[in-house]
């Protein structure tokens, strides 16, 4: 299946090889990649800092991630246009890890997640993204959006909630209790930034809204702070230790340095203390990170495929994401995955290859080393406003409304389950419960499609006279565990009224072990009722399943016929179960 080869291929740097080294990549394409990379890099600078803050770490770690992972993943991955870095989806997982284990715990769990992603790529699990229902992804992303939005209320209104509770309901209660003490200055800056973010796209300019929004908010905050407003900025909120031991404010204008992840800490944190309980909890967090990273990066690649008409290599993309998440924490970067919004902006800006993603990473690096003093003036309320827009876009509210209007009740139930569980409990629980519920509802729908029909009087199929007391039934649909018991129970009900039945099975495409067990039980009950049975016209898969299970029917009770026509001919010419005269076959009472 050549059209599905992208789901099974695996090679490091697949997208870069395909676009640059195995195609006619020209200087014009490089120029387009350069322009797209600069455009997306400008978007990524404030977003990376805001997402790092939302995850519970200092803003420079978001910039480190956007640079290192943003460079490594396009180099080694399988999607042409994906832009990788910190993403909003991870906030609900990373924030509790930082609260409990600090920065070092987060970095270690990211490495573990990267190893899991590499193993998923080697096992060729990328193709299974096809089997995650859209109601599941829509439900948990909408839930994540709500959690992110709630986390921004503190900075947007200038509240002081310290420490922020762990559970959602406790967070909401704590914010409500602190709300009477909000500062109008912070709210004014956040609202101004939000207003620019909403209105700027209407001007149809090539400049992304993030840039004028944060510049406007920063200028307004600077003017107000000069008058003593006391608006919190990145410079007043975060600090770092300089090589000479002095304390700097804001973001260090230094390249990320190599350090063992379990030894890297933020101010006031202790290093990671290893014990079995810590390993277990970090492994649990790493599994959640790996699952979400795989889902989001492959969904992003699918969206880009639909936009571009190209095909990504699913397993190669998982490999690239894994490599990026293994290496990045050694340089202070947090968890990374493909970001749908930034990737879509990259494609719309004219990107031609993964080189655009690499260029975007170096734009972030340039901002880190040359603009750090200016970035320190960014108000925390403006960062919150940025994330409120990210949360709204992530929620895909129009799709959710459309789902409630048009989708079947089963999809609505799956969406609601994932949404509520993500908000109130945990994203891993939500995805697991959503997939299980979706699978059960799907199996019920398929099982309900398996029907039994009486074909005795259908002259097109039954074109011979049947012996008295014989009937023909046709089974339509798969005979798997969820349907087989009901189907054979219905047939057994008819067995009390007849001498024998022919079951026409050409519309049964699938039979599993549950179907075989139900069939054997049905044959035993037919023997007890002295009812004869002919199974006609098995398809290949059910016949193969029966052969593997050593199915050997008693020829005195049950026989198998290659076709319905041959089964009817046997009945019309002679009694294939040993009675020679049609007239002595009375109907059961």
C-alpha positions in Angstrom: 0.0 0.0 0.0 2.2 2.9 -1.2 -0.3 5.5 -0.1 0.2 4.3 3.5 4.0 3.9 3.4 4.4 7.1 5.5 2.8 5.3 8.4 5.4 2.6 8.5 8.7 4.3 7.4 11.4 5.1 9.9 14.7 6.9 9.3 16.4 9.7 11.1 16.1 13.1 9.4 13.4 11.8 7.0 11.8 15.2 6.3 15.1 17.0 5.8 16.4 14.4 3.5 13.2 14.3 1.5 12.9 18.1 1.1 16.5 19.2 0.7 18.8 16.3 -0.3 16.4 14.2 -2.3 14.6 16.9 -4.2 15.3 20.0 -6.3 15.9 22.4 -3.4 16.8 25.8 -4.8 18.0 29.2 -3.5 14.4 30.5 -3.8 13.2 27.8 -1.5 15.9 28.7 1.0 14.8 32.4 0.9 11.2 31.3 1.6 12.4 29.1 4.5 14.4 32.1 5.9 11.3 34.4 5.8 9.1 31.8 7.4 11.6 30.9 10.1 12.0 34.6 11.0 8.2 35.1 11.2 7.6 32.1 13.4 10.6 32.8 15.5 9.1 36.2 16.4 5.9 34.4 17.4 7.8 31.8 19.4 9.8 34.2 21.6 7.0 35.6 23.8 5.1 32.3 23.7 8.0 30.2 24.8 8.5 32.4 27.8 4.9 32.5 28.7 4.5 28.7 28.4 7.6 28.2 30.6 6.1 30.5 33.3 2.8 28.7 33.0 4.7 25.4 33.5 6.2 26.7 36.8 9.8 27.5 35.6 11.7 30.7 34.7 11.1 32.1 31.2 14.6 31.4 29.9 14.0 27.7 30.1 11.2 28.1 27.5 13.7 29.9 25.2 16.2 27.2 25.7 13.6 24.7 24.7 12.6 26.6 21.6 16.2 26.9 20.5 17.6 23.4 21.2 14.5 21.2 20.6 13.4 23.6 17.9 16.6 22.9 16.1 17.1 19.2 16.8 13.6 17.9 16.0 13.4 19.4 12.4 16.9 18.0 11.8 15.9 14.4 12.9 12.1 14.3 12.5 9.6 13.3 9.8 7.4 16.3 9.3 8.3 19.0 6.8 6.6 22.0 8.4 6.3 21.2 12.1 7.7 23.8 14.6 8.6 22.3 17.9 9.1 23.8 21.3 7.1 24.4 24.6 3.4 23.9 24.0 0.3 24.7 26.0 -0.9 21.1 26.1 2.0 20.2 28.5 1.2 22.8 31.1 -1.3 20.6 33.0 1.3 17.8 33.3 4.5 19.9 33.8 3.2 22.3 36.4 2.4 19.6 39.1 5.8 17.9 38.4 7.6 21.2 39.0 5.5 21.8 42.2 6.4 18.4 43.6 10.0 17.7 42.2 11.3 21.1 41.0 13.0 21.8 37.7 15.3 18.8 38.0 12.3 16.4 38.3 10.8 18.0 35.2 14.0 17.6 33.2 14.4 14.0 34.2 10.8 13.1 33.4 11.3 14.8 30.0 14.3 12.5 29.3 12.3 9.5 30.3 9.5 10.6 27.9 12.0 11.1 25.1 13.3 7.5 25.5 9.7 6.2 25.4 9.1 8.2 22.2 12.1 6.6 20.6 10.9 3.2 21.6 7.5 4.0 20.2 9.2 4.9 16.9 11.3 1.7 16.8 8.1 -0.3 17.4 6.4 1.5 14.5 3.5 2.8 16.7 3.1 6.0 14.8 0.3 4.6 12.6 -1.9 4.1 15.6 -2.7 7.8 15.7 -5.4 6.8 13.2 -7.3 4.9 16.0 -7.7 7.8 18.4 -11.2 9.2 17.9 -11.6 12.9 17.3 -14.0 13.2 20.2 -11.2 12.1 22.5 -8.6 14.6 21.2 -11.2 17.4 21.1 -12.3 16.6 24.7 -8.9 16.6 26.4 -7.6 19.6 24.4 -10.7 21.6 25.5 -10.1 20.5 29.1 -6.5 21.5 28.9 -7.5 24.9 27.6 -9.8 25.4 30.6 -7.0 24.5 33.0 -4.5 26.9 31.3 -7.1 29.7 31.3 -7.7 29.3 35.0 -3.9 29.3 35.7 -3.7 32.7 34.0 -6.3 34.4 36.2 -3.7 35.1 38.9 -1.3 37.1 36.7 -4.0 38.7 34.6 -5.8 40.2 37.6 -2.6 40.7 39.6 -3.7 38.3 42.4 -1.5 36.8 45.0 -2.2 33.1 45.5 0.8 31.4 47.1 1.1 28.5 46.9 -1.4 27.7 44.1 -3.4 24.5 45.1 -2.9 21.3 43.2 -6.4 20.4 42.3 -8.7 22.3 39.9 -11.6 22.9 42.2 -9.2 24.2 44.9 -7.5 26.5 42.4 -10.8 28.0 41.4 -11.8 28.5 45.1 -8.4 30.1 45.9 -8.7 32.5 43.0 -12.3 33.5 44.0 -11.1 34.1 47.6 -8.2 36.3 46.3 -10.3 38.1 43.7 -11.4 41.0 46.0 -7.7 42.0 46.3 -7.1 42.3 42.5 -5.1 45.3 41.3 -6.7 47.4 38.5 -3.2 48.1 37.1 -2.5 44.5 36.2 -6.0 44.1 34.8 -5.6 47.2 32.7 -2.3 45.9 31.1 -3.7 42.4 30.6 -6.8 43.8 28.9 -4.8 46.2 26.7 -2.6 43.3 25.5 -5.7 41.1 24.9 -7.4 43.9 23.0 -4.4 44.2 20.6 -4.2 40.5 20.2 -7.9 40.4 19.1 -7.9 43.5 16.9 -4.5 43.3 15.2 -5.4 40.4 12.8 -8.2 42.6 11.4 -5.5 44.9 9.9 -4.3 42.0 7.6 -0.6 42.8 8.1 2.1 40.2 7.8 3.3 41.1 11.3 2.0 38.5 13.8 -0.3 39.9 16.6 2.0 38.7 19.4 4.7 41.3 18.7 2.6 44.5 18.7 0.6 43.1 21.7 3.5 42.5 24.0 5.3 45.7 22.9 2.1 47.7 23.6 1.7 46.1 27.0 5.4 46.6 27.9 5.3 50.3 27.0 2.1 50.8 29.0 3.6 48.9 32.0 6.9 50.9 31.8 5.0 54.2 31.8 2.8 53.1 34.7 5.7 51.7 36.7 7.5 55.0 36.3 4.5 56.5 38.2 4.8 53.8 40.9 2.1 51.4 39.7 4.2 48.3 40.7 3.2 46.2 37.8 4.9 42.8 37.9 7.3 42.1 34.9 9.6 39.3 34.0 12.5 41.4 35.4 10.8 41.9 38.8 9.5 38.4 39.1 12.5 36.2 38.0 16.1 36.3 38.9 19.3 34.2 38.2 22.8 33.8 39.6 25.6 35.2 37.6 29.0 33.4 37.3 30.5 35.9 39.9 27.8 34.9 42.4 25.8 38.1 42.1 22.1 38.0 41.3 20.7 39.2 38.0 17.1 40.1 37.2 14.9 38.8 34.4 16.5 36.6 31.8 20.3 35.8 31.6 21.9 36.8 28.3 23.8 33.6 28.1 23.8 30.5 25.9 22.3 27.4 27.6 25.1 25.4 29.3 25.5 21.7 29.7 24.5 20.3 33.1 23.3 17.0 34.4 19.5 17.5 34.5 19.0 16.0 38.0 21.4 18.6 39.4 19.9 21.7 37.7 17.6 23.7 40.1 15.8 27.0 40.2 16.1 29.5 43.2 14.9 27.9 46.4 14.9 24.3 45.1 16.9 21.4 46.3 18.4 18.8 43.9 16.4 15.7 43.1 16.6 13.1 45.9 16.4 9.6 44.3 14.3 6.8 45.8 11.9 4.2 44.4 8.8 6.3 45.0 10.3 9.3 43.1 11.3 7.0 40.2 7.7 5.6 40.1 6.1 9.0 40.1 8.5 10.4 37.5 7.9 7.4 35.3 4.2 8.0 35.6 4.6 11.7 34.5 7.0 10.6 31.7 4.4 8.2 30.3 1.8 11.0 30.3 4.3 13.4 28.6 5.2 10.7 26.0 1.6 9.9 25.2 0.6 13.5 24.9 3.8 14.4 22.9 3.1 11.6 20.5 -0.5 12.5 20.0 0.1 16.2 19.6 3.1 16.0 17.3 1.4 13.4 15.0 -1.9 15.4 15.0 0.1 18.5 14.1 1.7 16.5 11.2 -1.7 15.3 10.0 -3.1 18.9 10.1 -0.1 20.0 8.0 -0.5 17.2 5.6 -4.1 18.3 5.0 -2.9 21.9 4.4 0.0 21.0 2.2 -1.0 17.8 0.4 2.2 16.2 1.5 2.8 13.1 3.7 4.8 13.0 6.9 6.6 9.9 8.2 4.9 9.2 11.5 7.5 7.0 13.1 10.4 9.3 11.9 8.5 12.2 13.6 8.3 10.2 16.9 12.0 9.5 16.6 12.8 13.2 16.1 10.6 14.2 19.1 12.3 11.5 21.2 15.8 12.7 20.3 14.8 16.3 21.0 13.4 15.5 24.4 16.4 13.3 25.4 19.0 15.9 24.6 17.3 19.2 25.4 17.1 18.8 29.2 20.9 18.5 29.4 20.9 22.2 28.3 18.1 23.3 30.6 15.3 22.9 28.1 11.9 21.6 29.2 9.5 19.2 27.4 8.9 19.9 23.7 6.6 18.8 21.0 5.2 20.1 17.7 3.0 23.2 18.2 0.0 23.2 15.8 -0.5 27.0 15.8 3.2 27.8 15.2 3.5 25.0 12.6 0.4 26.3 10.7 1.9 29.8 10.8 5.1 28.4 9.4 3.4 26.8 6.5 1.3 29.9 5.7 4.4 32.0 5.8 5.8 30.0 2.9 8.0 27.4 4.5 9.4 24.8 2.1 11.4 22.4 4.3 12.5 21.7 8.0 15.1 24.4 7.5 12.4 26.9 8.4 12.1 25.3 11.8 15.9 25.4 12.3 16.0 29.1 11.3 13.1 29.8 13.8 15.3 28.2 16.5 18.2 30.5 15.8 15.9 33.6 15.8 15.0 32.6 19.4 18.7 32.2 20.2 19.4 35.6 18.8 16.7 37.1 21.0 18.0 35.3 24.1 21.6 36.6 23.8 20.9 40.2 22.4 17.4 41.2 23.6 17.3 39.7 27.1 17.4 43.1 28.8 14.4 44.2 26.7 12.5 41.0 27.4 12.7 41.7 31.1 10.3 44.5 30.6 7.5 42.2 29.5 4.6 42.4 32.0 3.3 39.2 33.6 -0.2 40.3 32.8 0.7 40.5 29.0 2.1 36.9 29.3 -1.2 35.8 30.8 -3.1 37.5 28.0 -1.0 35.6 25.4 -1.9 32.3 27.1 -5.6 33.2 27.3 -5.6 33.5 23.5 -3.6 30.3 23.2 -6.1 28.5 25.4 -9.0 29.8 23.4 -7.5 28.7 20.1 -6.6 25.3 21.7 -10.1 24.7 22.9 -11.5 24.7 19.3 -14.8 25.9 20.7 -16.5 26.1 17.2 -15.7 22.4 16.6 -17.1 21.5 20.1 -20.3 23.4 19.4 -20.6 21.6 16.0 -20.1 18.3 17.7 -22.9 18.9 20.2 -25.2 19.9 17.4 -24.5 17.2 14.8 -22.6 14.3 16.3 -24.3 11.1 17.6 -24.8 10.8 21.4 -21.9 8.4 21.7 -19.4 11.0 20.5 -20.9 13.6 22.8 -20.5 11.2 25.7 -16.9 10.6 24.8 -16.1 14.3 24.5 -17.8 15.1 27.8 -16.0 12.3 29.6 -12.6 13.4 28.4 -13.3 17.1 29.0 -14.5 16.6 32.6 -11.8 14.1 33.6 -9.1 16.4 32.2 -10.3 19.4 34.1 -11.1 17.7 37.4 -8.5 14.9 37.5 -5.8 14.0 35.1 -5.1 14.1 31.3 -3.9 10.4 31.2 -7.0 9.3 33.0 -9.1 11.3 30.6 -7.5 9.9 27.5 -7.6 6.3 28.8 -11.2 6.6 29.8 -12.1 8.3 26.6 -10.5 5.7 24.4 -12.1 2.9 26.4 -15.5 4.5 26.3 -15.2 5.2 22.6 -14.1 1.6 22.0 -17.0 0.2 23.9 -19.5 2.4 22.2 -18.0 1.5 18.8 -18.2 -2.2 19.6 -21.8 -1.8 20.6 -22.6 -0.1 17.3 -20.9 -2.8 15.4 -22.6 -5.5 17.4 -26.0 -4.0 16.8 -25.3 -4.2 13.1 -25.1 -8.0 13.2 -28.5 -9.3 12.4 -30.4 -12.5 11.8 -32.9 -12.7 9.0 -35.3 -15.5 8.1 -34.7 -16.3 4.4 -36.9 -19.4 4.1 -39.4 -17.7 1.8 -36.9 -15.7 -0.2 -37.1 -17.4 -3.6 -34.0 -15.7 -4.9 -31.9 -17.5 -2.3 -34.0 -20.5 -1.6 -35.0 -21.7 -5.0 -35.8 -25.3 -4.0 -38.5 -26.9 -1.8 -37.2 -27.4 1.7 -38.1 -30.5 3.8 -40.8 -29.9 6.3 -39.4 -28.5 9.5 -36.4 -26.9 7.9 -35.6 -23.2 7.7 -32.9 -20.9 6.3 -31.5 -18.0 8.3 -28.9 -15.5 7.1 -26.4 -13.8 9.5 -25.3 -10.3 8.5 -22.3 -8.7 10.2 -19.3 -9.8 12.3 -19.6 -12.7 14.8 -17.3 -11.4 17.5 -17.7 -11.6 21.3 -20.0 -8.6 21.6 -22.5 -9.9 19.0 -22.2 -13.7 18.9 -24.0 -14.6 22.1 -27.0 -12.5 21.1 -27.1 -13.9 17.5 -26.9 -17.5 18.5 -29.4 -16.9 21.3 -31.8 -15.6 18.8 -31.2 -18.6 16.5 -31.6 -21.0 19.5 -35.0 -19.5 20.1 -36.0 -20.6 16.6 -34.6 -24.0 17.0 -37.4 -25.0 19.4 -39.8 -24.7 16.5 -38.0 -26.6 13.7 -36.3 -29.9 12.9 -33.3 -28.3 11.3 -31.9 -25.0 10.1 -29.4 -23.8 7.5 -27.3 -20.8 8.5 -26.1 -18.7 5.6 -22.8 -17.1 6.6 -21.5 -15.3 3.5 -22.1 -11.9 5.0 -20.0 -12.8 8.1 -16.6 -11.3 7.4 -15.1 -11.7 10.9 -15.3 -14.2 13.6 -13.2 -14.2 16.8 -12.6 -16.6 19.7 -15.8 -15.4 21.4 -17.7 -16.2 18.2 -16.2 -19.7 18.1 -17.1 -20.3 21.7 -20.7 -19.1 21.1 -21.0 -21.3 18.0 -19.7 -24.4 19.9 -22.2 -23.8 22.7 -25.0 -23.3 20.1 -24.2 -26.6 18.5 -24.2 -28.4 21.8 -27.7 -27.0 22.6 -28.9 -28.0 19.1 -27.8 -31.5 19.9 -29.7 -31.5 23.1 -32.8 -30.3 21.3 -32.3 -32.9 18.5 -32.1 -30.0 16.0 -29.9 -30.5 12.9 -27.6 -27.7 11.6 -25.9 -26.8 8.4 -23.4 -24.0 8.2 -23.1 -22.7 4.7 -20.7 -20.4 2.8 -18.0 -19.4 5.3 -15.7 -16.5 4.3 -12.0 -17.0 4.6 -11.3 -15.2 7.9 -14.0 -17.1 9.9 -13.0 -20.4 8.3 -9.3 -19.7 9.2 -10.4 -18.8 12.8 -12.4 -22.1 13.0 -9.4 -24.1 11.7 -7.0 -22.6 14.2 -9.4 -23.4 17.0 -9.6 -27.1 15.9 -13.3 -26.8 15.2 -14.7 -30.3 14.6 -18.5 -30.4 14.4 -20.3 -33.7 15.1 -21.5 -34.8 11.6 -24.7 -36.3 13.2 -25.7 -32.8 14.4 -23.8 -30.2 12.3 -22.4 -30.2 8.9 -20.5 -27.5 6.8 -21.3 -26.8 3.2 -19.1 -24.8 0.9 -22.1 -22.8 -0.5 -25.8 -22.2 0.2 -26.7 -23.8 -3.1 -24.9 -27.1 -2.3 -26.6 -27.2 1.2 -30.0 -26.7 -0.3 -29.4 -29.3 -3.0 -28.4 -31.9 -0.3 -31.6 -31.2 1.6 -33.8 -31.4 -1.6 -32.3 -34.6 -2.9 -31.8 -36.6 0.3 -31.8 -36.2 4.0 -28.1 -35.6 4.6 -28.6 -36.5 8.3 -29.9 -40.0 7.5 -33.7 -39.8 7.0 -34.7 -40.6 3.4 -38.4 -39.5 3.2 -39.3 -35.8 3.2 -42.8 -36.6 4.5 -41.6 -38.1 7.8 -40.0 -34.8 8.8 -42.7 -33.3 10.9 -42.4 -29.9 12.4 -41.4 -29.8 16.1 -44.2 -29.0 18.5 
